[in-house]
Amino acid sequence: MMAKLLRNALLSAICFCILLTAQASLHGDDSRSDSNSKRDAKDQKSTQQAKSRTLNIENENLAQELAREHLPQLTSVLKQLKTDQRRQYERAVWDLARSAKKLHFAQKRDEQLFKVELELLKAETAANLLAARLTVRDNPNDRSTLRDAVARLRTAKQTKMRYEIDMYQKRLERDQALLAAAEQSLSDFEENTKNTVIDSYQAMLRKAGRKPETSTPKKKRQKTVTTSSER
């Protein structure tokens, strides 16, 4: 009985850590705002309450594929959760599926980003699993391993930050080049003597099929009125 209670407690702790890992990996997505995150959380809750069979299968396949290819330590955990704690299993599947989708989009965008995100996910999962074990039973070996896992997680976070800085730097250089080109275009336009209002006006007349004016219209000569004193 005690062993079963410990196992269930460990499964619950691990499931909670899976949730934390998924939320942490999704929190750093530069394409999302706070309002989007709140909406996603609301959508997740409502979807969990009323998911179709097709969506369950899709998420389950994504979660199992992610665990099988990149997080093998979760494979047995998912099996136990599916048997003993169905609700916790569905929650873990949902969060792992979201992480899998994020990795998929990262891979389509940039292979380097995919590697950075995958290493971060692995490091977070490893650290959280060890923390989950320690919540159930304190163990000196787990403490030592957790210290190494935390160091790995810190390195993974630093790598992602460096990647983001590099991306921002490249984006800044690209924007500066575009700005310089736009400023040069403006300078060329202003210095071009053919870009006067009159030349543009004549060009518009020709475009409209009208004969351009050869000269500017002359002002009507004002009639001088002489007074008796000027005679």
Backbone as numpy.savetxt, mean C-alpha at the origin, in Angstrom:
# Nx Ny Nz CAx CAy CAz Cx Cy Cz
-6.42 -34.34 31.21 -7.25 -33.14 31.21 -6.39 -31.88 31.21
-5.35 -31.87 32.06 -4.47 -30.71 32.14 -3.75 -30.49 30.82
-3.33 -31.59 30.20 -2.63 -31.47 28.92 -3.54 -30.87 27.86
-4.81 -31.26 27.86 -5.76 -30.73 26.89 -6.00 -29.25 27.11
-6.09 -28.86 28.38 -6.29 -27.44 28.69 -5.08 -26.61 28.24
-3.90 -27.15 28.48 -2.70 -26.43 28.05 -2.64 -26.32 26.54
-3.03 -27.41 25.86 -3.01 -27.37 24.40 -4.00 -26.36 23.86
-5.20 -26.32 24.43 -6.20 -25.35 23.99 -5.76 -23.92 24.28
-5.14 -23.73 25.43 -4.65 -22.39 25.77 -3.56 -21.96 24.79
-2.70 -22.91 24.44 -1.64 -22.60 23.49 -2.21 -22.28 22.12
-3.21 -23.05 21.70 -3.83 -22.78 20.41 -4.48 -21.42 20.37
-5.16 -21.05 21.45 -5.79 -19.73 21.51 -4.75 -18.62 21.46
-3.65 -18.82 22.18 -2.59 -17.82 22.18 -1.96 -17.70 20.80
-1.74 -18.83 20.16 -1.15 -18.81 18.81 -2.08 -18.13 17.82
-3.38 -18.45 17.93 -4.35 -17.82 17.03 -4.35 -16.31 17.22
-4.28 -15.86 18.46 -4.23 -14.43 18.73 -2.97 -13.81 18.14
-1.86 -14.53 18.22 -0.61 -14.01 17.66 -0.65 -13.97 16.14
-1.36 -14.92 15.53 -1.55 -14.88 14.07 -2.29 -13.61 13.69
-3.31 -13.28 14.47 -4.07 -12.06 14.23 -3.18 -10.84 14.34
-2.34 -10.79 15.37 -1.43 -9.66 15.55 -0.45 -9.56 14.39
0.05 -10.71 13.93 0.99 -10.71 12.81 0.34 -10.16 11.55
-0.88 -10.61 11.27 -1.59 -10.15 10.06 -1.88 -8.66 10.14
-2.31 -8.19 11.30 -2.61 -6.77 11.45 -1.35 -5.93 11.32
-0.24 -6.42 11.87 1.01 -5.66 11.79 1.50 -5.55 10.36
1.39 -6.65 9.61 1.85 -6.63 8.22 0.96 -5.77 7.35
-0.32 -5.73 7.65 -1.24 -4.91 6.86 -1.17 -3.45 7.25
-0.74 -3.17 8.48 -0.70 -1.79 8.96 0.31 -0.97 8.21
1.39 -1.61 7.72 2.44 -0.86 7.05 2.21 -0.63 5.58
1.08 -0.96 5.06 0.81 -0.79 3.64 0.65 0.69 3.32
1.59 1.16 2.40 1.57 2.57 2.13 0.38 3.02 1.32
-0.41 2.14 0.83 -1.56 2.49 0.03 -2.84 2.64 0.81
-2.78 2.54 2.12 -4.01 2.58 2.91 -3.99 3.75 3.88
-5.13 4.34 4.07 -5.29 5.40 5.05 -5.97 4.83 6.28
-6.06 5.66 7.35 -6.72 5.22 8.57 -8.18 4.91 8.33
-8.83 5.71 7.50 -10.24 5.47 7.22 -10.43 4.15 6.49
-9.50 3.83 5.59 -9.58 2.55 4.88 -9.38 1.39 5.84
-8.48 1.55 6.81 -8.24 0.49 7.77 -9.47 0.23 8.62
-10.13 1.32 9.03 -11.34 1.16 9.82 -12.43 0.48 9.00
-12.52 0.86 7.74 -13.53 0.25 6.89 -13.23 -1.23 6.67
-11.92 -1.56 6.52 -11.54 -2.96 6.34 -11.88 -3.78 7.57
-11.66 -3.20 8.75 -11.98 -3.92 9.98 -13.48 -4.18 10.08
-14.26 -3.19 9.69 -15.71 -3.35 9.71 -16.15 -4.38 8.70
-15.56 -4.33 7.49 -15.90 -5.30 6.46 -15.50 -6.71 6.88
-14.35 -6.81 7.57 -13.90 -8.12 8.03 -14.88 -8.71 9.02
-15.36 -7.91 9.94 -16.29 -8.40 10.95 -17.60 -8.85 10.32
-18.14 -8.02 9.41 -19.40 -8.38 8.78 -19.24 -9.59 7.87
-18.06 -9.69 7.22 -17.84 -10.82 6.33 -17.69 -12.11 7.11
-17.06 -12.03 8.28 -16.91 -13.21 9.11 -18.26 -13.71 9.60
-19.17 -12.80 9.79 -20.49 -13.18 10.27 -21.33 -13.83 9.19
-21.10 -13.46 7.95 -21.90 -14.01 6.85 -21.05 -14.23 5.62
-20.22 -15.26 5.63 -19.37 -15.59 4.50 -20.03 -16.67 3.67
-19.85 -16.55 2.35 -20.36 -17.60 1.47 -19.42 -18.78 1.48
-19.91 -19.93 1.01 -19.09 -21.13 0.99 -17.89 -20.95 0.06
-18.10 -20.25 -1.04 -17.01 -20.02 -2.00 -15.89 -19.20 -1.37
-16.27 -18.15 -0.63 -15.28 -17.30 0.01 -14.52 -18.07 1.07
-15.18 -18.95 1.82 -14.51 -19.78 2.81 -13.45 -20.65 2.16
-13.80 -21.28 1.08 -12.87 -22.17 0.39 -11.69 -21.38 -0.16
-11.97 -20.22 -0.74 -10.89 -19.38 -1.29 -9.91 -18.97 -0.21
-10.43 -18.47 0.90 -9.56 -18.04 2.00 -8.80 -19.21 2.60
-9.48 -20.33 2.73 -8.83 -21.51 3.30 -7.67 -21.97 2.42
-7.88 -21.97 1.13 -6.80 -22.36 0.21 -5.63 -21.39 0.28
-5.94 -20.10 0.34 -4.87 -19.10 0.44 -4.07 -19.26 1.73
-4.78 -19.46 2.84 -4.12 -19.61 4.13 -3.26 -20.86 4.17
-3.78 -21.98 3.68 -3.04 -23.23 3.70 -1.83 -23.16 2.77
-2.00 -22.50 1.62 -0.87 -22.36 0.70 0.23 -21.49 1.29
-0.17 -20.42 1.96 0.81 -19.55 2.61 1.57 -20.31 3.69
0.83 -21.05 4.51 1.48 -21.83 5.57 2.39 -22.91 5.00
1.94 -23.57 3.97 2.72 -24.67 3.38 4.01 -24.16 2.74
3.95 -23.02 2.05 5.11 -22.54 1.31 6.06 -21.70 2.15
5.50 -20.91 3.07 6.35 -19.94 3.76 6.31 -20.02 5.28
5.24 -20.57 5.85 5.11 -20.63 7.31 4.76 -22.05 7.74
5.65 -23.00 7.52 5.33 -24.40 7.82 5.01 -24.67 9.29
5.51 -23.82 10.19 5.22 -24.01 11.61 3.75 -23.81 11.95
3.00 -23.22 11.02 1.58 -22.99 11.25 0.70 -24.11 10.70
1.27 -25.01 9.93 0.47 -26.07 9.30 -0.23 -26.93 10.33
0.52 -27.42 11.31 -0.08 -28.27 12.35 -1.02 -27.47 13.23
-0.69 -26.20 13.44 -1.56 -25.34 14.26 -2.92 -25.18 13.60
-2.94 -24.94 12.30 -4.20 -24.79 11.59 -5.04 -26.07 11.66
-4.38 -27.21 11.54 -5.11 -28.48 11.61 -5.76 -28.66 12.98
-5.02 -28.33 14.04 -5.56 -28.47 15.38 -6.68 -27.48 15.63
-6.50 -26.28 15.14 -7.56 -25.28 15.30 -8.83 -25.70 14.57
-8.66 -26.24 13.39 -9.82 -26.66 12.60 -10.60 -27.75 13.32
-9.89 -28.61 14.07 -10.55 -29.71 14.77 -11.13 -29.27 16.12
-10.37 -28.48 16.86 -10.74 -28.19 18.25 -11.42 -26.83 18.44
-11.06 -25.83 17.62 -11.58 -24.48 17.82 -11.93 -23.88 16.47
-13.13 -24.22 16.01 -13.53 -23.84 14.66 -13.58 -22.33 14.47
-14.10 -21.61 15.42 -14.19 -20.16 15.28 -12.81 -19.52 15.20
-11.91 -19.99 16.07 -10.55 -19.47 16.03 -9.87 -19.83 14.71
-10.18 -21.00 14.19 -9.62 -21.44 12.92 -10.06 -20.50 11.79
-11.34 -20.19 11.74 -11.85 -19.31 10.69 -11.22 -17.93 10.79
-11.02 -17.48 12.00 -10.40 -16.16 12.19 -8.95 -16.19 11.70
-8.22 -17.27 12.05 -6.83 -17.39 11.61 -6.75 -17.49 10.09
-7.67 -18.25 9.49 -7.69 -18.41 8.04 -7.93 -17.06 7.37
-8.86 -16.30 7.91 -9.17 -14.99 7.32 -7.94 -14.08 7.32
-7.25 -14.04 8.47 -6.09 -13.14 8.59 -4.91 -13.62 7.74
-4.70 -14.92 7.69 -3.62 -15.44 6.86 -3.92 -15.22 5.38
-5.19 -15.31 5.01 -5.58 -15.06 3.62 -5.29 -13.61 3.24
-5.55 -12.70 4.14 -5.26 -11.28 3.87 -3.75 -11.08 3.68
-2.96 -11.73 4.52 -1.50 -11.63 4.37 -1.05 -12.22 3.04
-1.67 -13.32 2.64 -1.32 -13.95 1.36 -1.64 -13.03 0.19
-2.78 -12.35 0.27 -3.15 -11.43 -0.81 -2.19 -10.24 -0.87
-1.78 -9.77 0.30 -0.83 -8.66 0.30 0.50 -9.08 -0.32
0.96 -10.27 0.00 2.20 -10.77 -0.60 2.06 -10.91 -2.11
0.90 -11.35 -2.55 0.66 -11.50 -3.98 0.74 -10.16 -4.71
0.12 -9.14 -4.14 0.17 -7.81 -4.75 1.60 -7.25 -4.72
2.32 -7.52 -3.62 3.70 -7.05 -3.52 4.58 -7.70 -4.58
4.36 -8.98 -4.84 5.14 -9.69 -5.84 4.87 -9.16 -7.24
3.61 -8.80 -7.52 3.27 -8.24 -8.82 3.89 -6.85 -8.98
4.02 -6.13 -7.90 4.55 -4.77 -7.96 6.06 -4.74 -8.06
6.73 -5.54 -7.21 8.19 -5.49 -7.16 8.69 -6.74 -6.44
9.58 -7.48 -7.06 10.10 -8.72 -6.46 10.85 -8.43 -5.17
11.56 -7.31 -5.13 12.29 -6.95 -3.91 11.32 -6.67 -2.77
10.23 -5.97 -3.08 9.23 -5.69 -2.05 8.63 -6.99 -1.53
8.40 -7.93 -2.41 7.86 -9.23 -2.00 8.80 -9.91 -1.00
10.09 -9.90 -1.28 11.05 -10.53 -0.38 11.09 -9.82 0.97
11.01 -8.50 0.94 11.02 -7.72 2.18 9.79 -8.04 3.02
8.62 -8.04 2.38 7.37 -8.31 3.10 7.34 -9.75 3.61
7.84 -10.69 2.84 7.83 -12.08 3.25 8.74 -12.31 4.46
9.91 -11.73 4.44 10.82 -11.88 5.57 10.21 -11.25 6.83
9.56 -10.11 6.66 8.92 -9.47 7.80 7.81 -10.35 8.37
7.02 -10.95 7.49 5.94 -11.84 7.94 6.50 -13.06 8.66
7.56 -13.65 8.13 8.18 -14.80 8.77 8.73 -14.44 10.15
9.40 -13.30 10.22 9.99 -12.88 11.50 8.91 -12.58 12.54
7.85 -11.91 12.12 6.76 -11.62 13.05 6.07 -12.89 13.51
5.87 -13.82 12.59 5.22 -15.09 12.96 6.06 -15.87 13.95
7.36 -15.95 13.69 8.25 -16.69 14.59 8.26 -16.08 15.99
8.36 -14.76 16.06 8.39 -14.10 17.36 7.07 -14.27 18.10
5.98 -14.12 17.38 4.67 -14.24 18.02 4.37 -15.66 18.48
4.82 -16.67 17.74 4.62 -18.05 18.16 5.39 -18.35 19.45
6.61 -17.85 19.53 7.39 -18.04 20.75 6.75 -17.31 21.93
6.24 -16.11 21.67 5.56 -15.37 22.74 4.31 -16.12 23.18
3.63 -16.76 22.22 2.43 -17.54 22.56 2.78 -18.71 23.48
3.90 -19.36 23.19 4.31 -20.48 24.05 4.63 -19.99 25.46
5.26 -18.83 25.54 5.63 -18.30 26.85 4.41 -17.86 27.66
3.32 -17.53 26.99 2.11 -17.17 27.74 1.52 -18.38 28.45
1.81 -19.57 27.93 1.29 -20.80 28.53 2.27 -21.38 29.55
3.55 -21.40 29.17 4.54 -21.98 30.08 5.88 -21.29 29.86
6.47 -20.80 30.96 7.77 -20.14 30.88 8.85 -21.18 30.69
9.75 -20.89 29.74 10.80 -21.84 29.41 12.06 -21.08 29.04
13.20 -21.38 29.69 14.45 -20.66 29.40 14.87 -20.78 27.93
14.67 -21.93 27.33 15.05 -22.10 25.93 14.19 -21.22 25.02
12.88 -21.15 25.33 12.00 -20.29 24.54 12.37 -18.82 24.71
12.79 -18.46 25.91 13.22 -17.07 26.14 14.44 -16.75 25.27
15.39 -17.66 25.24 16.60 -17.44 24.44 16.26 -17.37 22.95
15.41 -18.29 22.51 15.01 -18.30 21.10 14.21 -17.05 20.76
13.40 -16.59 21.69 12.61 -15.38 21.47 13.51 -14.17 21.30
14.59 -14.11 22.07 15.53 -12.99 21.93 16.09 -12.95 20.51
16.47 -14.12 19.98 16.99 -14.18 18.61 15.90 -13.80 17.60
14.67 -14.25 17.88 13.56 -13.94 16.96 13.27 -12.44 16.96
13.36 -11.82 18.11 13.13 -10.38 18.19 14.21 -9.62 17.43
15.45 -10.09 17.51 16.54 -9.46 16.76 16.30 -9.60 15.26
15.82 -10.78 14.85 15.50 -10.99 13.44 14.36 -10.08 12.99
13.36 -9.93 13.86 12.22 -9.07 13.54 12.66 -7.62 13.42
13.54 -7.19 14.31 14.04 -5.81 14.24 14.78 -5.57 12.93
15.59 -6.53 12.51 16.32 -6.41 11.25 15.35 -6.34 10.07
14.31 -7.17 10.13 13.32 -7.18 9.04 12.60 -5.83 8.96
12.27 -5.26 10.09 11.62 -3.94 10.09 12.54 -2.87 9.54
13.82 -2.93 9.92 14.78 -1.96 9.40 14.92 -2.09 7.88
14.93 -3.32 7.40 15.05 -3.55 5.96 13.87 -2.94 5.21
12.68 -3.11 5.76 11.50 -2.54 5.11 11.56 -1.02 5.13
11.99 -0.44 6.24 12.11 1.02 6.32 13.12 1.54 5.31
14.24 0.83 5.15 15.24 1.25 4.16 14.67 1.15 2.75
13.91 0.09 2.52 13.29 -0.07 1.20 12.34 1.10 0.92
11.53 1.47 1.91 10.59 2.57 1.72 11.32 3.88 1.48
12.41 4.12 2.22 13.20 5.34 2.02 13.78 5.37 0.61
14.27 4.22 0.15 14.82 4.13 -1.20 13.75 4.43 -2.25
12.54 3.92 -2.04 11.44 4.17 -2.96 11.06 5.65 -2.97
11.00 6.25 -1.78 10.68 7.68 -1.70 11.76 8.52 -2.37
13.03 8.10 -2.22 14.13 8.84 -2.84 14.03 8.78 -4.35
13.73 7.60 -4.88 13.58 7.45 -6.34 12.39 8.26 -6.83
11.31 8.25 -6.06 10.13 9.03 -6.44 10.44 10.52 -6.42
11.22 10.97 -5.42 11.60 12.37 -5.34 12.46 12.77 -6.52
13.43 11.93 -6.88 14.28 12.22 -8.03 13.47 12.29 -9.32
12.50 11.39 -9.44 11.64 11.41 -10.63 10.80 12.68 -10.68
10.25 13.08 -9.54 9.45 14.30 -9.49 10.29 15.54 -9.76
11.53 15.54 -9.26 12.41 16.68 -9.51 12.74 16.78 -11.00
12.92 15.65 -11.65 13.19 15.66 -13.10 11.98 16.18 -13.86
10.79 15.76 -13.44 9.57 16.25 -14.09 9.40 17.75 -13.87
9.74 18.21 -12.66 9.65 19.64 -12.37 10.61 20.44 -13.23
11.83 19.97 -13.37 12.82 20.67 -14.20 12.36 20.72 -15.65
11.78 19.62 -16.14 11.30 19.60 -17.52 10.14 20.57 -17.71
9.26 20.65 -16.72 8.12 21.57 -16.81 8.58 23.02 -16.79
9.56 23.32 -15.96 10.09 24.68 -15.89 10.77 25.06 -17.20
11.48 24.11 -17.82 12.14 24.37 -19.09 11.12 24.60 -20.19
10.03 23.83 -20.16 8.98 24.02 -21.16 8.36 25.40 -21.05
8.14 25.86 -19.83 7.59 27.19 -19.62 8.54 28.26 -20.12
9.83 28.08 -19.82 10.83 29.06 -20.27 10.90 29.11 -21.80
10.88 27.96 -22.45 10.93 27.91 -23.91 9.68 28.56 -24.50
8.55 28.32 -23.89 7.30 28.88 -24.39 7.31 30.40 -24.31
7.80 30.91 -23.20 7.79 32.36 -23.01 8.82 33.06 -23.90
9.92 32.35 -24.23 10.96 32.95 -25.06 10.70 32.78 -26.55
9.78 31.95 -26.93 9.47 31.72 -28.34 8.67 32.91 -28.88
9.24 33.61 -29.85 8.59 34.82 -30.40 7.33 34.49 -31.20
7.18 33.24 -31.58 5.99 32.85 -32.35 4.79 32.55 -31.46
4.99 32.61 -30.15 3.90 32.31 -29.23 3.22 33.59 -28.72
3.20 34.61 -29.57 2.50 35.84 -29.18 1.00 35.65 -29.35
0.25 36.56 -28.76 -1.21 36.48 -28.87 -1.64 36.65 -30.32
-0.98 37.59 -31.05 -1.36 37.85 -32.44 -1.11 36.62 -33.31
0.06 35.98 -33.14 0.37 34.80 -33.93 -0.61 33.67 -33.63
-0.95 33.49 -32.36 -1.90 32.44 -32.00 -3.29 32.76 -32.55
-3.62 34.05 -32.55 -4.93 34.48 -33.08 -5.01 34.19 -34.58
-3.95 34.52 -35.31 -3.94 34.26 -36.75 -4.01 32.75 -37.04
-3.34 31.96 -36.22 -3.36 30.52 -36.42 -4.75 29.96 -36.19
-5.46 30.53 -35.22 -6.83 30.08 -34.95 -7.76 30.45 -36.10
-7.53 31.60 -36.70 -8.34 31.99 -37.86 -8.13 31.02 -39.02
-6.87 30.68 -39.28 -6.59 29.72 -40.35 -7.22 28.37 -40.04
-7.19 27.97 -38.79 -7.79 26.70 -38.39 -9.30 26.71 -38.60
-9.88 27.87 -38.42 -11.33 28.01 -38.61 -11.70 28.22 -40.07
-10.71 28.26 -40.98 -10.99 28.43 -42.39 -11.24 29.88 -42.77
-10.77 30.78 -41.92 -10.93 32.21 -42.19 -9.60 32.80 -42.61
-9.71 33.86 -43.42 -8.50 34.51 -43.91 -7.86 35.32 -42.80
-6.59 35.07 -42.56 -5.92 35.83 -41.50 -5.84 37.31 -41.85
-5.82 38.10 -40.85 -5.70 39.55 -41.06 -4.24 39.88 -41.35
-4.05 40.71 -42.36 -2.69 41.07 -42.76 -2.11 42.17 -41.90
-2.98 42.94 -41.32 -2.49 44.02 -40.46 -3.53 44.29 -39.40
-3.11 44.98 -38.40 -4.03 45.33 -37.33 -4.98 46.41 -37.81
-6.24 46.31 -37.43 -7.20 47.32 -37.87 -6.81 48.71 -37.44
-6.99 49.67 -38.41 -6.64 51.05 -38.11 -7.77 51.71 -37.30
-7.35 52.55 -36.41 -8.34 53.29 -35.62 -8.98 54.37 -36.49
-10.26 54.56 -36.29 -10.96 55.63 -37.01 -10.40 56.99 -36.61
-10.22 57.81 -37.66 -9.66 59.13 -37.39 -10.70 60.00 -36.70
-10.30 60.52 -35.57 -11.23 61.35 -34.82 -11.37 62.72 -35.50
-12.60 63.13 -35.64 -12.88 64.42 -36.24 -12.57 65.53 -35.27
-11.73 66.49 -35.75 -11.37 67.60 -34.88 -12.40 68.69 -34.96
-12.87 69.08 -33.84 -13.87 70.15 -33.76 -13.16 71.42 -33.34
-13.25 72.41 -34.20 -12.61 73.68 -33.90 -13.62 74.65 -33.28
-13.11 75.40 -32.39 -13.97 76.40 -31.72 -13.70 77.76 -32.33
-14.55 78.62 -32.01 -14.42 79.97 -32.56 -13.16 80.66 -32.10
-12.69 80.27 -30.90 -11.48 80.93 -30.37 -10.23 80.47 -31.10
-10.32 79.24 -31.75 -9.15 78.72 -32.44 -9.04 79.26 -33.85
-10.11 79.87 -34.34 -10.05 80.41 -35.69 -9.20 81.66 -35.77
